[in-house]
Amino acid sequence: MEERLIGMIVPGIGLVSGLIAAYVSLQNRALLAEVRKELAEQENRIISRLNGLYVRSAECRLREDNVHMRLDSMAEEIRKRNAAGS
């Protein structure tokens, strides 16, 4: 009788232990997924903020070239008008 009782208790304890371990493992995975998601969101916010605050050097060069081209074309227009008016 006693052996039979022990024979049922030991597998029962193993089953409960396994179920608890599976539950904890799933909870850990869920927490890790949530943390990874929050990290990705935070990274995106930081990158967006940096991109909004600072201008890249290549972008500055393009803007500067564009301004020079516009000024040159305006100066050329003024020269043509002055030449036509003289």
N, CA, C and O atoms as CSV, one atom per row, in Angstrom:
chain,resi,resn,atom,element,x,y,z
A,1,MET,N,N,0.816,-1.186,0.000
A,1,MET,CA,C,0.000,0.000,0.000
A,1,MET,C,C,0.867,1.261,0.000
A,1,MET,O,O,0.642,2.212,-0.749
A,2,GLU,N,N,1.877,1.216,0.887
A,2,GLU,CA,C,2.757,2.361,1.006
A,2,GLU,C,C,3.558,2.553,-0.286
A,2,GLU,O,O,3.755,3.685,-0.728
A,3,GLU,N,N,4.013,1.470,-0.883
A,3,GLU,CA,C,4.754,1.566,-2.134
A,3,GLU,C,C,3.870,2.116,-3.240
A,3,GLU,O,O,4.331,2.897,-4.073
A,4,ARG,N,N,2.655,1.733,-3.255
A,4,ARG,CA,C,1.709,2.197,-4.256
A,4,ARG,C,C,1.468,3.703,-4.117
A,4,ARG,O,O,1.413,4.429,-5.109
A,5,LEU,N,N,1.328,4.156,-2.877
A,5,LEU,CA,C,1.123,5.568,-2.600
A,5,LEU,C,C,2.347,6.381,-3.043
A,5,LEU,O,O,2.204,7.424,-3.681
A,6,ILE,N,N,3.527,5.910,-2.708
A,6,ILE,CA,C,4.771,6.572,-3.114
A,6,ILE,C,C,4.893,6.525,-4.632
A,6,ILE,O,O,5.358,7.483,-5.248
A,7,GLY,N,N,4.482,5.422,-5.231
A,7,GLY,CA,C,4.524,5.275,-6.686
A,7,GLY,C,C,3.624,6.274,-7.392
A,7,GLY,O,O,3.866,6.586,-8.558
A,8,MET,N,N,2.613,6.778,-6.742
A,8,MET,CA,C,1.714,7.772,-7.330
A,8,MET,C,C,2.151,9.205,-6.988
A,8,MET,O,O,1.987,10.123,-7.791
A,9,ILE,N,N,2.704,9.375,-5.792
A,9,ILE,CA,C,3.094,10.720,-5.361
A,9,ILE,C,C,4.308,11.226,-6.140
A,9,ILE,O,O,4.331,12.384,-6.558
A,10,VAL,N,N,5.309,10.378,-6.340
A,10,VAL,CA,C,6.535,10.804,-7.008
A,10,VAL,C,C,6.265,11.270,-8.442
A,10,VAL,O,O,6.723,12.353,-8.807
A,11,PRO,N,N,5.543,10.505,-9.275
A,11,PRO,CA,C,5.238,11.020,-10.618
A,11,PRO,C,C,4.361,12.266,-10.581
A,11,PRO,O,O,4.498,13.148,-11.429
A,12,GLY,N,N,3.455,12.341,-9.596
A,12,GLY,CA,C,2.608,13.530,-9.460
A,12,GLY,C,C,3.437,14.769,-9.167
A,12,GLY,O,O,3.202,15.837,-9.734
A,13,ILE,N,N,4.410,14.615,-8.274
A,13,ILE,CA,C,5.300,15.740,-7.951
A,13,ILE,C,C,6.114,16.126,-9.182
A,13,ILE,O,O,6.300,17.313,-9.451
A,14,GLY,N,N,6.594,15.152,-9.922
A,14,GLY,CA,C,7.344,15.430,-11.154
A,14,GLY,C,C,6.494,16.151,-12.180
A,14,GLY,O,O,6.965,17.072,-12.846
A,15,LEU,N,N,5.227,15.732,-12.313
A,15,LEU,CA,C,4.314,16.368,-13.256
A,15,LEU,C,C,4.051,17.820,-12.872
A,15,LEU,O,O,4.102,18.712,-13.719
A,16,VAL,N,N,3.771,18.052,-11.600
A,16,VAL,CA,C,3.513,19.420,-11.122
A,16,VAL,C,C,4.763,20.275,-11.313
A,16,VAL,O,O,4.682,21.421,-11.756
A,17,SER,N,N,5.903,19.715,-10.978
A,17,SER,CA,C,7.164,20.444,-11.148
A,17,SER,C,C,7.383,20.810,-12.615
A,17,SER,O,O,7.780,21.936,-12.915
A,18,GLY,N,N,7.133,19.891,-13.514
A,18,GLY,CA,C,7.281,20.144,-14.946
A,18,GLY,C,C,6.316,21.205,-15.441
A,18,GLY,O,O,6.688,22.056,-16.248
A,19,LEU,N,N,5.079,21.160,-14.965
A,19,LEU,CA,C,4.096,22.165,-15.365
A,19,LEU,C,C,4.485,23.561,-14.871
A,19,LEU,O,O,4.332,24.553,-15.583
A,20,ILE,N,N,4.986,23.613,-13.649
A,20,ILE,CA,C,5.431,24.905,-13.102
A,20,ILE,C,C,6.610,25.436,-13.914
A,20,ILE,O,O,6.661,26.623,-14.234
A,21,ALA,N,N,7.543,24.569,-14.243
A,21,ALA,CA,C,8.706,24.989,-15.029
A,21,ALA,C,C,8.280,25.486,-16.405
A,21,ALA,O,O,8.813,26.485,-16.888
A,22,ALA,N,N,7.338,24.813,-17.040
A,22,ALA,CA,C,6.846,25.239,-18.351
A,22,ALA,C,C,6.168,26.601,-18.251
A,22,ALA,O,O,6.364,27.456,-19.114
A,23,TYR,N,N,5.378,26.808,-17.212
A,23,TYR,CA,C,4.694,28.084,-17.004
A,23,TYR,C,C,5.702,29.218,-16.807
A,23,TYR,O,O,5.567,30.286,-17.404
A,24,VAL,N,N,6.699,28.983,-15.978
A,24,VAL,CA,C,7.722,30.003,-15.722
A,24,VAL,C,C,8.504,30.300,-16.998
A,24,VAL,O,O,8.822,31.457,-17.273
A,25,SER,N,N,8.812,29.281,-17.768
A,25,SER,CA,C,9.531,29.473,-19.023
A,25,SER,C,C,8.719,30.328,-19.989
A,25,SER,O,O,9.266,31.223,-20.633
A,26,LEU,N,N,7.418,30.060,-20.096
A,26,LEU,CA,C,6.563,30.863,-20.971
A,26,LEU,C,C,6.476,32.309,-20.500
A,26,LEU,O,O,6.472,33.235,-21.311
A,27,GLN,N,N,6.407,32.495,-19.192
A,27,GLN,CA,C,6.368,33.854,-18.643
A,27,GLN,C,C,7.669,34.593,-18.958
A,27,GLN,O,O,7.645,35.773,-19.309
A,28,ASN,N,N,8.800,33.900,-18.835
A,28,ASN,CA,C,10.093,34.522,-19.145
A,28,ASN,C,C,10.171,34.919,-20.614
A,28,ASN,O,O,10.672,35.993,-20.945
A,29,ARG,N,N,9.680,34.056,-21.490
A,29,ARG,CA,C,9.689,34.377,-22.918
A,29,ARG,C,C,8.817,35.582,-23.214
A,29,ARG,O,O,9.182,36.448,-24.010
A,30,ALA,N,N,7.661,35.632,-22.566
A,30,ALA,CA,C,6.763,36.771,-22.774
A,30,ALA,C,C,7.410,38.062,-22.284
A,30,ALA,O,O,7.314,39.100,-22.939
A,31,LEU,N,N,8.068,37.992,-21.132
A,31,LEU,CA,C,8.740,39.178,-20.604
A,31,LEU,C,C,9.889,39.608,-21.518
A,31,LEU,O,O,10.071,40.800,-21.766
A,32,LEU,N,N,10.658,38.652,-22.013
A,32,LEU,CA,C,11.752,38.978,-22.927
A,32,LEU,C,C,11.225,39.620,-24.206
A,32,LEU,O,O,11.809,40.584,-24.700
A,33,ALA,N,N,10.143,39.102,-24.740
A,33,ALA,CA,C,9.558,39.679,-25.949
A,33,ALA,C,C,9.096,41.108,-25.684
A,33,ALA,O,O,9.283,41.990,-26.521
A,34,GLU,N,N,8.503,41.330,-24.540
A,34,GLU,CA,C,8.032,42.675,-24.188
A,34,GLU,C,C,9.209,43.641,-24.030
A,34,GLU,O,O,9.145,44.785,-24.480
A,35,VAL,N,N,10.271,43.176,-23.393
A,35,VAL,CA,C,11.450,44.024,-23.204
A,35,VAL,C,C,12.092,44.341,-24.549
A,35,VAL,O,O,12.508,45.476,-24.783
A,36,ARG,N,N,12.175,43.361,-25.427
A,36,ARG,CA,C,12.755,43.596,-26.756
A,36,ARG,C,C,11.920,44.604,-27.538
A,36,ARG,O,O,12.461,45.471,-28.225
A,37,LYS,N,N,10.609,44.484,-27.429
A,37,LYS,CA,C,9.715,45.416,-28.114
A,37,LYS,C,C,9.921,46.831,-27.578
A,37,LYS,O,O,10.022,47.780,-28.356
A,38,GLU,N,N,9.983,46.975,-26.268
A,38,GLU,CA,C,10.199,48.291,-25.674
A,38,GLU,C,C,11.556,48.870,-26.066
A,38,GLU,O,O,11.673,50.069,-26.318
A,39,LEU,N,N,12.582,48.018,-26.116
A,39,LEU,CA,C,13.908,48.481,-26.542
A,39,LEU,C,C,13.885,48.974,-27.988
A,39,LEU,O,O,14.482,50.002,-28.308
A,40,ALA,N,N,13.202,48.246,-28.850
A,40,ALA,CA,C,13.105,48.657,-30.250
A,40,ALA,C,C,12.364,49.986,-30.368
A,40,ALA,O,O,12.773,50.853,-31.141
A,41,GLU,N,N,11.286,50.157,-29.615
A,41,GLU,CA,C,10.549,51.411,-29.646
A,41,GLU,C,C,11.407,52.562,-29.138
A,41,GLU,O,O,11.403,53.652,-29.709
A,42,GLN,N,N,12.137,52.310,-28.064
A,42,GLN,CA,C,13.013,53.341,-27.500
A,42,GLN,C,C,14.106,53.717,-28.506
A,42,GLN,O,O,14.419,54.894,-28.682
A,43,GLU,N,N,14.680,52.708,-29.161
A,43,GLU,CA,C,15.716,52.962,-30.164
A,43,GLU,C,C,15.160,53.804,-31.306
A,43,GLU,O,O,15.817,54.735,-31.773
A,44,ASN,N,N,13.951,53.478,-31.755
A,44,ASN,CA,C,13.329,54.260,-32.826
A,44,ASN,C,C,13.082,55.694,-32.393
A,44,ASN,O,O,13.278,56.623,-33.176
A,45,ARG,N,N,12.651,55.881,-31.146
A,45,ARG,CA,C,12.431,57.239,-30.644
A,45,ARG,C,C,13.736,58.025,-30.593
A,45,ARG,O,O,13.772,59.201,-30.957
A,46,ILE,N,N,14.801,57.379,-30.143
A,46,ILE,CA,C,16.099,58.056,-30.058
A,46,ILE,C,C,16.591,58.427,-31.452
A,46,ILE,O,O,17.048,59.548,-31.675
A,47,ILE,N,N,16.497,57.491,-32.387
A,47,ILE,CA,C,16.957,57.755,-33.754
A,47,ILE,C,C,16.132,58.869,-34.380
A,47,ILE,O,O,16.684,59.745,-35.046
A,48,SER,N,N,14.813,58.849,-34.176
A,48,SER,CA,C,13.964,59.905,-34.727
A,48,SER,C,C,14.334,61.254,-34.138
A,48,SER,O,O,14.376,62.262,-34.843
A,49,ARG,N,N,14.597,61.264,-32.858
A,49,ARG,CA,C,14.958,62.526,-32.204
A,49,ARG,C,C,16.298,63.044,-32.716
A,49,ARG,O,O,16.445,64.235,-32.991
A,50,LEU,N,N,17.271,62.150,-32.842
A,50,LEU,CA,C,18.574,62.564,-33.360
A,50,LEU,C,C,18.475,63.059,-34.796
A,50,LEU,O,O,19.096,64.059,-35.158
A,51,ASN,N,N,17.699,62.362,-35.606
A,51,ASN,CA,C,17.545,62.787,-36.996
A,51,ASN,C,C,16.833,64.132,-37.077
A,51,ASN,O,O,17.082,64.913,-37.995
A,52,GLY,N,N,15.957,64.404,-36.126
A,52,GLY,CA,C,15.266,65.683,-36.115
A,52,GLY,C,C,16.144,66.813,-35.615
A,52,GLY,O,O,15.949,67.962,-36.010
A,53,LEU,N,N,17.100,66.514,-34.761
A,53,LEU,CA,C,17.931,67.552,-34.161
A,53,LEU,C,C,19.161,67.879,-34.994
A,53,LEU,O,O,19.538,69.044,-35.123
A,54,TYR,N,N,19.775,66.869,-35.550
A,54,TYR,CA,C,21.040,67.061,-36.238
A,54,TYR,C,C,20.880,66.814,-37.735
A,54,TYR,O,O,20.113,65.947,-38.155
A,55,VAL,N,N,21.602,67.573,-38.516
A,55,VAL,CA,C,21.577,67.419,-39.963
A,55,VAL,C,C,22.869,66.729,-40.372
A,55,VAL,O,O,23.948,67.067,-39.885
A,56,ARG,N,N,22.750,65.783,-41.250
A,56,ARG,CA,C,23.936,65.056,-41.706
A,56,ARG,C,C,24.799,65.957,-42.580
A,56,ARG,O,O,24.290,66.875,-43.223
A,57,SER,N,N,26.101,65.698,-42.604
A,57,SER,CA,C,27.028,66.556,-43.360
A,57,SER,C,C,26.737,66.490,-44.864
A,57,SER,O,O,26.836,67.506,-45.551
A,58,ALA,N,N,26.386,65.326,-45.376
A,58,ALA,CA,C,26.066,65.209,-46.798
A,58,ALA,C,C,24.839,66.050,-47.136
A,58,ALA,O,O,24.769,66.668,-48.198
A,59,GLU,N,N,23.887,66.062,-46.230
A,59,GLU,CA,C,22.689,66.857,-46.424
A,59,GLU,C,C,23.050,68.346,-46.442
A,59,GLU,O,O,22.502,69.110,-47.236
A,60,CYS,N,N,23.963,68.751,-45.576
A,60,CYS,CA,C,24.414,70.146,-45.542
A,60,CYS,C,C,25.094,70.528,-46.854
A,60,CYS,O,O,24.874,71.619,-47.380
A,61,ARG,N,N,25.918,69.628,-47.374
A,61,ARG,CA,C,26.604,69.908,-48.635
A,61,ARG,C,C,25.602,70.062,-49.773
A,61,ARG,O,O,25.745,70.952,-50.611
A,62,LEU,N,N,24.599,69.208,-49.804
A,62,LEU,CA,C,23.569,69.308,-50.850
A,62,LEU,C,C,22.818,70.628,-50.745
A,62,LEU,O,O,22.570,71.292,-51.751
A,63,ARG,N,N,22.460,71.002,-49.523
A,63,ARG,CA,C,21.754,72.267,-49.330
A,63,ARG,C,C,22.624,73.439,-49.765
A,63,ARG,O,O,22.148,74.359,-50.430
A,64,GLU,N,N,23.888,73.405,-49.390
A,64,GLU,CA,C,24.804,74.488,-49.747
A,64,GLU,C,C,24.965,74.583,-51.266
A,64,GLU,O,O,24.945,75.680,-51.823
A,65,ASP,N,N,25.126,73.438,-51.936
A,65,ASP,CA,C,25.237,73.435,-53.397
A,65,ASP,C,C,23.972,73.989,-54.038
A,65,ASP,O,O,24.041,74.738,-55.012
A,66,ASN,N,N,22.825,73.622,-53.492
A,66,ASN,CA,C,21.554,74.117,-54.011
A,66,ASN,C,C,21.453,75.633,-53.858
A,66,ASN,O,O,20.999,76.318,-54.775
A,67,VAL,N,N,21.867,76.157,-52.716
A,67,VAL,CA,C,21.831,77.602,-52.490
A,67,VAL,C,C,22.767,78.307,-53.469
A,67,VAL,O,O,22.409,79.345,-54.027
A,68,HIS,N,N,23.965,77.753,-53.682
A,68,HIS,CA,C,24.917,78.360,-54.631
A,68,HIS,C,C,24.343,78.366,-56.044
A,68,HIS,O,O,24.486,79.352,-56.768
A,69,MET,N,N,23.696,77.272,-56.440
A,69,MET,CA,C,23.106,77.214,-57.778
A,69,MET,C,C,22.007,78.260,-57.921
A,69,MET,O,O,21.923,78.934,-58.948
A,70,ARG,N,N,21.177,78.400,-56.913
A,70,ARG,CA,C,20.105,79.401,-56.970
A,70,ARG,C,C,20.668,80.818,-57.037
A,70,ARG,O,O,20.191,81.645,-57.814
A,71,LEU,N,N,21.676,81.092,-56.225
A,71,LEU,CA,C,22.286,82.420,-56.242
A,71,LEU,C,C,22.933,82.702,-57.592
A,71,LEU,O,O,22.812,83.810,-58.116
A,72,ASP,N,N,23.616,81.718,-58.159
A,72,ASP,CA,C,24.239,81.894,-59.476
A,72,ASP,C,C,23.190,82.172,-60.549
A,72,ASP,O,O,23.375,83.044,-61.398
A,73,SER,N,N,22.077,81.416,-60.504
A,73,SER,CA,C,21.034,81.643,-61.511
A,73,SER,C,C,20.382,83.007,-61.327
A,73,SER,O,O,20.047,83.668,-62.310
A,74,MET,N,N,20.194,83.442,-60.069
A,74,MET,CA,C,19.638,84.777,-59.837
A,74,MET,C,C,20.593,85.862,-60.320
A,74,MET,O,O,20.161,86.849,-60.915
A,75,ALA,N,N,21.881,85.689,-60.069
A,75,ALA,CA,C,22.876,86.666,-60.516
A,75,ALA,C,C,22.911,86.733,-62.035
A,75,ALA,O,O,23.030,87.814,-62.611
A,76,GLU,N,N,22.808,85.583,-62.680
A,76,GLU,CA,C,22.797,85.541,-64.148
A,76,GLU,C,C,21.564,86.261,-64.696
A,76,GLU,O,O,21.655,86.995,-65.681
A,77,GLU,N,N,20.417,86.049,-64.058
A,77,GLU,CA,C,19.190,86.733,-64.479
A,77,GLU,C,C,19.341,88.243,-64.356
A,77,GLU,O,O,18.942,88.992,-65.247
A,78,ILE,N,N,19.918,88.678,-63.250
A,78,ILE,CA,C,20.104,90.118,-63.027
A,78,ILE,C,C,21.064,90.678,-64.077
A,78,ILE,O,O,20.833,91.770,-64.597
A,79,ARG,N,N,22.127,89.955,-64.394
A,79,ARG,CA,C,23.058,90.401,-65.429
A,79,ARG,C,C,22.361,90.543,-66.781
A,79,ARG,O,O,22.581,91.513,-67.506
A,80,LYS,N,N,21.513,89.556,-67.112
A,80,LYS,CA,C,20.787,89.599,-68.387
A,80,LYS,C,C,19.841,90.794,-68.424
A,80,LYS,O,O,19.740,91.472,-69.447
A,81,ARG,N,N,19.152,91.056,-67.327
A,81,ARG,CA,C,18.231,92.206,-67.271
A,81,ARG,C,C,18.990,93.508,-67.396
A,81,ARG,O,O,18.557,94.421,-68.099
A,82,ASN,N,N,20.132,93.598,-66.710
A,82,ASN,CA,C,20.930,94.816,-66.793
A,82,ASN,C,C,21.481,95.015,-68.212
A,82,ASN,O,O,21.528,96.137,-68.717
A,83,ALA,N,N,21.891,93.925,-68.838
A,83,ALA,CA,C,22.423,94.006,-70.194
A,83,ALA,C,C,21.316,94.388,-71.180
A,83,ALA,O,O,21.558,95.153,-72.114
A,84,ALA,N,N,20.124,93.868,-70.982
A,84,ALA,CA,C,19.013,94.184,-71.870
A,84,ALA,C,C,18.530,95.608,-71.655
A,84,ALA,O,O,18.060,96.255,-72.590
A,85,GLY,N,N,18.644,96.097,-70.427
A,85,GLY,CA,C,18.166,97.451,-70.133
A,85,GLY,C,C,19.139,98.518,-70.560
A,85,GLY,O,O,18.742,99.672,-70.722
A,86,SER,N,N,20.386,98.184,-70.748
A,86,SER,CA,C,21.396,99.206,-71.075
A,86,SER,C,C,21.356,99.632,-72.458
A,86,SER,O,O,22.147,100.483,-72.864
